[in-house]
Amino acid sequence: MSDSGGNKREAFSDQPPSATPDIHILAAQWARVRGRLQAEVGELDYRTWLRQMVLIGLAEDEITVELPSRFLRDWVTSHYQARLTALWQAENRAVRRVEISVGTRQPAPGLAEPLVVPAPAPEPEPASPARVEDRSELGALDPRFKFDSFVVGKPNEFAYACARRVAEKPASQGFNPLFLYGGVGLGKTHLMHAIAWDLTQPSRAEPVSVAYMSAERFMHRFIGALKSHSTLAFKEQMRGVDVLMIDDLQFLINKDATQEEFFHTFNALVESGKQIVVSADKSPSDLSGLEERVRTRLGCGMVADLHATTFELRVSILEAKAAASNAGAIPMKVLEFLAHKITSNVRELEGALNRLIAHANLFGRAITLESTQELLHDILKAHDRRVTIEEIQRKVAEHYNMRLTDMTSARRARAVARPRQVAMYLAKQLTSRSLPEIGRKFGNRDHTTVMHACSRVAELIATDGAFADDVDLLRRMLES
C-alpha cells in the first residue's frame, strides 16, 4: 500500500475494492463536499480558489486533492484545508485527513462529475502563442473577467473605453501608461484581466508578451532576486515584455527600494515603446507615500477613474450576472431591492446574488423578496446602519462651506441650490428613503423637486469630471 519512500498516497484506481467505497459513492461524496463548500464560501471565492480542485482518490484514511499550481495549493491549504477535512469527515467517517498537493494528474474515472450546485462551465484558456507572465504561480486569468462581461454605465464608461483602446493598440500615444483607479469592487481588476485576455488572443496579428501581477507580487519577486543575487535576471524578465500590468499599486507605498526598481523598469519600458497598465485605489496625486518622481510618471499618460456605481448600473450588473448563472428567472423586485440596499461594493453585491442562487439550487426553492430578506439579513443589517439623511446634509454642508440650515431653507442661490441637489442625490443613492420622505427632510419639498435634483446631478457627473470627483469623494466619506 505504500512505496519505498513511505508515501502512502495512491490513485484511487490502484486500490483494492475492499479498501475504498464504491467509485460512484466516492464521486457522490465528492460532489456533495464541493457543493457545500461552494455554497459556504460564495461563487466568487469558489471560482477563484477552489474550482480547479481534482480528486485523485482515497488511500487508507487520506483523501488526495490536487491543484495545478503551488500558489493555489498554498492558499487553499491555509484557508480551506480544515473545512475540506470536516466536510469529508461528515460524508465519510473513514477519512482522517485531506492532502492538498500540486499536480496535473487526471482523476480516476467517475470522479469528475457535475457539482451539486450548478455553475457556468469555465471557458477554456486560449491556446495562444503569447504568454502571461507568472500564470503558473498566480493562477489563470479569470475567464469571467472579459470585456464582453463588463457591464458599462456612466460611472465606468471612460475607464472601459481607455482599457479597450489599450487592448486594441498597446502603447498608443496618450495612453501609456494607463492608470485605472477607484474604490474596492468597482471593476479595476476586471478591466485589467480583460486587457490581458485580449492581448493574448491567438487571433492577434502579432504575439504580445504580457506580465500581469499584483504590486505585492512584484515586490516579493524583487526581494527574492536580491536574496538570490539574481537581480539581473529579474530586470531582464520585467523589461523584456511588451506589456507590464501591475494591480493594486498602493501596496508599494513606503517600499522605497521596490519603488526605485519599479521606477527604472517603468522608464525602460516606456522608452522602448512598451505599454504599462497600473491600477490603484486612488489617483496618482493622492498616493502619498509614493516618491514624487513615480507619481509624476504615473500621471503622464491616461488616468481613468471608476466612479461609484449608480442604482441603474447596479441593476444592470445584477441582471447580467443572473442571466449568466442560468439560475432561471429572478424577480426584478429582488434585483432592485439588492441594488438599493448594497451600494458601495459590486463584489459584495455579486456575492449576495450568488448566495441567493446557491440557496435556491440546493433546496429547490424559488427566489422571492421575502426569502432574500431572510437569507441576507446579515448583509442587509450592516448596510441599514450606514447613512442617514441628516448625516448627508451635515457632511455636504461642511464640504461646500455653507450653513446646515440652508439645506432646508427656501434660498435658491446657486451656491446653495447645487449643494442641496447633491445632498438629495446622495440621499437617494445611500438611503432607503422614498422620494417624498427625502423631500420632507429638505424643507418639505415636493418629490418632483427631488427627482429633478437627482437627474441634474447625474447629468453633471456624466459631463463634468471635477464635479463627479467631488460627489464621489463625498460618497466615500459618508460610506466610510
LINMO-V145121 format. One record per helix or strand of 3 or more residues. SS is the DSSP state (alpha for helix, beta for strand). FROM is the first residue (numbers start at 1). LEN is the number of residues. If there is no record, write none. Layout:
# LINMO-V145121
ss	from	len
SS	FROM	LEN
SS	FROM	LEN
This chain:
# LINMO-V145121
ss	from	len
alpha	12	3
alpha	17	3
alpha	23	19
alpha	43	8
beta	54	6
beta	62	6
alpha	70	22
beta	97	6
alpha	135	4
alpha	147	3
alpha	157	12
beta	178	5
alpha	188	12
beta	210	5
alpha	215	13
alpha	231	9
beta	243	5
alpha	249	4
alpha	256	16
beta	275	6
alpha	284	3
alpha	292	7
beta	302	5
alpha	311	14
alpha	332	10
alpha	346	18
alpha	369	7
alpha	377	8
alpha	389	11
alpha	404	4
alpha	414	17
alpha	435	7
alpha	447	17
alpha	465	15
